[in-house]
Amino acid sequence: MMGGNMQSLMRQAQKMQKQMKVDQEKLNAQTFTGKAPDDLVTATFTGEHKMTDLVVNPAAIDPDDPDMLADMVLAAVNDAMSQIDEATQATMGKYSRGMGL
């Protein structure tokens, strides 16, 4: 009797593994755009945390205050990273919850 249950469990695990891969691929294909205050800087990333675009509004460029621009780039990047983390948790979190991790 035990063998049948084990086979069933293995099939369920394989099915879940396939679904995880599909969900991860969908997440990786999404784009996330982080924005600094007033949209002076926007940074676009894939779900794999790869930057694909960075747009700096000329109004953000003050030659006398380069730190301000750096802060805006950081804000935009961190905003995008937060979005990716939230989407990853929403998409992939169900798998770790099901395993008691």
N, C-alpha and C positions, 0 to 999 in steps of 0.2 A: 504493500500500500504506500509506503513511504516514497518509493521511486516516482509515482505519478505526481505526488505533490511537489517533489523537487523539480520535475520537468516543467510543471505549470509555473512554478516560481521562476525558473530560468527563462521561460518564454516571456513572462511579465517583465523581468529585468531587461531582456533584450529589447522589448517593445519600448520600455521607458528610455533606454539608452538611445534608441533611434529618434524618439521624440525630442529628447534633450538636444541632440545634434541639430535637428531641424530648427528648434527654437533658438539655439545659439547662432546658427547661420542667419536666421531672420534678424536677430538682434545686431549682429555684426554688419548687416547690410543697411541698417538704419543710419540716418544722419542726425546729429545733435548740434544745435547752434547755441552757443553761450554768448551772452551779451554783457557788456559793461554798462554802467549807468549812462542814460541818454543814448544808448546804442552807438557810442563813439567808437567802440571796437567790438567786432563780432568774430568769433572763432568757431569754425565748423569741424566736427570730428565724426568719424565712423564709430560704430559700436565697439570696435576693436581699439579704441583710444588713439587712432591715427588722425592727425590734423590734416584736413583737406583744403581748408581755406582760412585766411585771416584777412579781415577788412578793417582798415584804420581810416576813420573819418579825418580829413585834413584839420578839422577843428581840434582834434585831440593832440596835434603836434605843436608843442610849445617849446622852442629851442632853449628857453630859459628854465624849463621844468621837465627834463627827460624822465624824472621819476614818476610824474603823473601818468605819462604814456605807459610806462612799465606796469604801474598799478592797474591801469585799465586793461592791459593785455592779460595780466594775472586774473583779474576779476572775470573776464570773458572766458578764459580757459577753465577756471575753477567752476564757473556756472555750467559749462558744457560737461565737465567731469561729473558733477553732481547729477545732471540729467541722465548720463550713461549709467551711473551707479543705481539710481532709482529704477530705471528701466530694466537693468540686469536683475535687480532684486525682485521686481514685479514679474519678470518673465521666468527666471531660473530659480527663484526662491522656493517655488512649490516643490521642486525636486528634493532640496535639502530638508524641507519641513516633513516630507513623506518618509525620510530616512532617519529622522530623529537627530539630525546633525545640528 
